[in-house]
Amino acid sequence: MLQLYVDHDFLSPYAMAAFVALTEKGLPFTVLTRNLDGGEQFEPGYRAQSLTSRVPMLVDGDFHLSESSAIIEYLEDAYPDTARVLPMDLKARARARQLQAWLRSDLLPLRDERTTATVFGLKPALQLSPAARAAADKLIAVAEAVVPADGGNLFGDWCVADAELALLLRRLTQDELPARLAAYADRQWRRPSFAAWRARQPE
């Protein structure tokens, strides 16, 4: 059975993306945790397997792979007979990967000020600094360009880029988002795979 290592408080957006991908593909897997605050990701055994000393890490037999985008692409290639979590169409798949890469590498002021602890209701959404507000405006502009007018999935069929974009959008309050984007993020949030992740968070 596949194993997925995630953070012990289930707040990592990258671990969530890998968890959601496995869940949506219907693959049986076991969840194991690392206490990042306690430095468990730096234990020699884990570090030797993950290479990057981070979560998530997927274990598939004797193969170990860290970094969520690599894990998601591996799952698509290794288990082609399961539900897809990236678009089948070449250009749509490239666009999805572009969005994933951008969401991981940009918007740092917003991600710093509105962490996933805010998204999951553990911290209040404080007023954004000018830098974070500028990042939020950039996020909204991109989201308005890619989310369909009817608020449906980005590429017709659902893909993991929908989950990752929705998570970023939910760093903003309903009042800070255009109604169409707020509704899109809420619909993504209600998917069973999202709910399964939230159900694992400690009380």
C-alpha positions as CSV (number, residue, x, y, z in Angstrom):
1,M,0.0,0.0,0.0
2,L,1.1,3.5,-0.7
3,Q,2.2,5.7,2.2
4,L,2.1,9.5,2.4
5,Y,4.0,11.5,5.0
6,V,2.5,14.8,5.9
7,D,2.8,17.4,8.6
8,H,1.4,16.3,12.0
9,D,-1.1,19.3,12.2
10,F,-2.3,18.8,8.6
11,L,-1.7,22.4,7.6
12,S,0.7,22.1,4.7
13,P,-0.9,23.1,1.4
14,Y,1.6,20.9,-0.4
15,A,0.8,17.9,1.7
16,M,-2.8,18.6,1.2
17,A,-2.4,18.7,-2.6
18,A,-0.8,15.2,-2.6
19,F,-3.4,13.9,-0.2
20,V,-6.2,15.2,-2.3
21,A,-4.6,13.8,-5.5
22,L,-4.4,10.3,-3.9
23,T,-7.9,10.5,-2.6
24,E,-9.4,11.7,-5.9
25,K,-7.5,8.9,-7.7
26,G,-9.1,6.3,-5.4
27,L,-5.8,4.8,-4.5
28,P,-5.5,3.2,-1.0
29,F,-2.9,4.8,1.1
30,T,-1.7,5.2,4.7
31,V,-1.0,8.6,6.2
32,L,2.0,9.0,8.4
33,T,3.0,12.3,10.0
34,R,6.1,14.2,10.8
35,N,6.2,16.9,13.6
36,L,7.9,19.7,11.6
37,D,8.1,22.0,14.7
38,G,9.9,19.2,16.5
39,G,12.3,18.7,13.6
40,E,11.3,15.1,12.8
41,Q,11.8,15.9,9.1
42,F,15.5,16.1,9.7
43,E,15.9,12.7,11.3
44,P,18.6,10.8,9.3
45,G,16.3,8.0,8.2
46,Y,13.6,10.3,6.9
47,R,16.1,12.7,5.3
48,A,17.8,9.9,3.5
49,Q,14.5,8.8,1.9
50,S,13.0,12.2,1.1
51,L,16.2,13.9,0.0
52,T,14.7,17.4,0.7
53,S,13.7,16.8,4.4
54,R,10.2,18.1,3.7
55,V,6.7,16.9,3.5
56,P,4.9,15.5,1.6
57,M,6.8,12.3,0.9
58,L,5.3,9.4,-1.0
59,V,6.4,5.8,-0.4
60,D,5.6,3.3,-3.2
61,G,7.3,0.1,-2.3
62,D,11.0,0.8,-2.3
63,F,10.6,4.2,-4.1
64,H,10.5,7.4,-2.1
65,L,9.6,10.7,-3.6
66,S,9.1,14.2,-2.0
67,E,7.8,17.5,-3.4
68,S,4.1,17.6,-4.1
69,S,4.2,18.5,-7.8
70,A,6.6,15.6,-8.5
71,I,4.3,13.2,-6.4
72,I,1.2,14.2,-8.4
73,E,2.9,13.7,-11.7
74,Y,4.3,10.4,-10.6
75,L,0.9,9.2,-9.6
76,E,-0.5,10.1,-13.0
77,D,2.2,8.1,-14.8
78,A,2.4,5.2,-12.4
79,Y,-1.3,4.6,-12.0
80,P,-2.8,5.5,-15.5
81,D,-5.9,3.4,-15.0
82,T,-7.1,5.6,-12.1
83,A,-9.0,8.9,-12.2
84,R,-6.9,11.7,-13.6
85,V,-5.9,14.6,-11.4
86,L,-4.2,16.6,-14.2
87,P,-5.9,17.3,-17.6
88,M,-5.6,14.8,-20.4
89,D,-5.2,17.5,-23.0
90,L,-1.5,18.5,-23.5
91,K,-2.0,22.2,-23.5
92,A,-4.5,22.2,-20.6
93,R,-2.1,20.0,-18.6
94,A,0.7,22.5,-19.3
95,R,-1.5,25.3,-18.1
96,A,-2.4,23.4,-15.0
97,R,1.3,22.9,-14.2
98,Q,1.9,26.6,-14.9
99,L,-0.7,27.5,-12.3
100,Q,0.7,25.1,-9.8
101,A,4.2,26.4,-10.2
102,W,3.1,30.0,-9.9
103,L,0.9,29.3,-6.8
104,R,4.0,27.7,-5.2
105,S,6.5,30.4,-6.1
106,D,4.7,33.8,-6.0
107,L,2.4,35.7,-3.7
108,L,4.7,35.3,-0.7
109,P,3.4,38.3,1.3
110,L,-0.1,37.0,1.1
111,R,1.0,33.5,2.1
112,D,3.0,34.8,5.0
113,E,0.2,37.0,6.4
114,R,-2.6,34.6,5.7
115,T,-1.2,31.1,6.4
116,T,-3.2,28.0,6.1
117,A,-3.9,28.3,9.9
118,T,-6.1,31.2,8.8
119,V,-7.7,29.2,6.0
120,F,-8.5,26.3,8.4
121,G,-10.0,28.7,11.0
122,L,-7.2,28.5,13.6
123,K,-6.2,32.2,13.3
124,P,-8.2,35.3,12.4
125,A,-7.8,37.0,9.1
126,L,-6.0,40.2,10.0
127,Q,-5.9,43.2,7.8
128,L,-3.4,42.8,4.9
129,S,-0.3,44.9,4.6
130,P,0.1,46.9,1.3
131,A,2.5,44.2,0.0
132,A,0.0,41.4,0.8
133,R,-2.8,43.4,-0.7
134,A,-0.9,43.8,-3.9
135,A,-0.3,40.0,-3.9
136,A,-4.0,39.4,-3.3
137,D,-4.9,41.7,-6.3
138,K,-2.5,39.7,-8.4
139,L,-4.1,36.4,-7.3
140,I,-7.5,37.8,-8.1
141,A,-6.5,39.0,-11.5
142,V,-5.1,35.6,-12.5
143,A,-8.0,33.7,-11.0
144,E,-10.5,35.9,-12.9
145,A,-8.6,35.1,-16.1
146,V,-8.7,31.4,-15.6
147,V,-11.9,30.5,-13.7
148,P,-14.7,29.9,-16.2
149,A,-17.5,32.5,-16.3
150,D,-19.9,29.9,-14.9
151,G,-17.6,29.2,-11.9
152,G,-17.0,25.6,-13.0
153,N,-13.7,23.7,-12.9
154,L,-10.7,25.3,-14.6
155,F,-10.4,22.7,-17.4
156,G,-13.9,21.2,-17.5
157,D,-13.1,18.0,-15.6
158,W,-11.8,18.6,-12.1
159,C,-8.0,18.7,-11.6
160,V,-5.7,19.2,-8.7
161,A,-5.0,22.8,-9.9
162,D,-8.6,23.6,-8.9
163,A,-7.8,22.5,-5.3
164,E,-4.6,24.5,-5.1
165,L,-6.1,27.6,-6.5
166,A,-9.1,27.4,-4.2
167,L,-6.8,27.0,-1.2
168,L,-5.0,30.2,-2.1
169,L,-8.3,32.1,-2.7
170,R,-9.6,31.0,0.7
171,R,-6.7,33.0,2.3
172,L,-9.0,36.0,1.4
173,T,-12.3,36.6,3.1
174,Q,-15.6,36.6,1.3
175,D,-15.6,40.4,1.4
176,E,-12.1,40.5,-0.2
177,L,-13.1,38.3,-3.2
178,P,-15.3,38.9,-6.2
179,A,-18.5,36.9,-5.7
180,R,-17.7,34.5,-8.6
181,L,-14.3,33.6,-7.2
182,A,-15.7,33.2,-3.7
183,A,-18.3,30.8,-5.0
184,Y,-15.8,28.9,-7.0
185,A,-13.5,28.5,-4.0
186,D,-16.4,27.4,-1.8
187,R,-17.5,24.7,-4.3
188,Q,-14.0,23.3,-4.4
189,W,-13.8,23.4,-0.6
190,R,-16.9,21.1,-0.4
191,R,-15.3,18.3,-2.4
192,P,-15.1,15.1,-0.4
193,S,-11.3,15.0,-0.8
194,F,-11.0,18.4,0.9
195,A,-13.3,17.3,3.7
196,A,-11.3,14.1,4.2
197,W,-8.2,16.3,4.7
198,R,-9.9,18.6,7.2
199,A,-11.3,15.6,9.1
200,R,-7.7,14.6,9.9
201,Q,-6.8,17.9,11.5
202,P,-6.3,17.7,15.3
203,E,-9.1,19.1,17.4
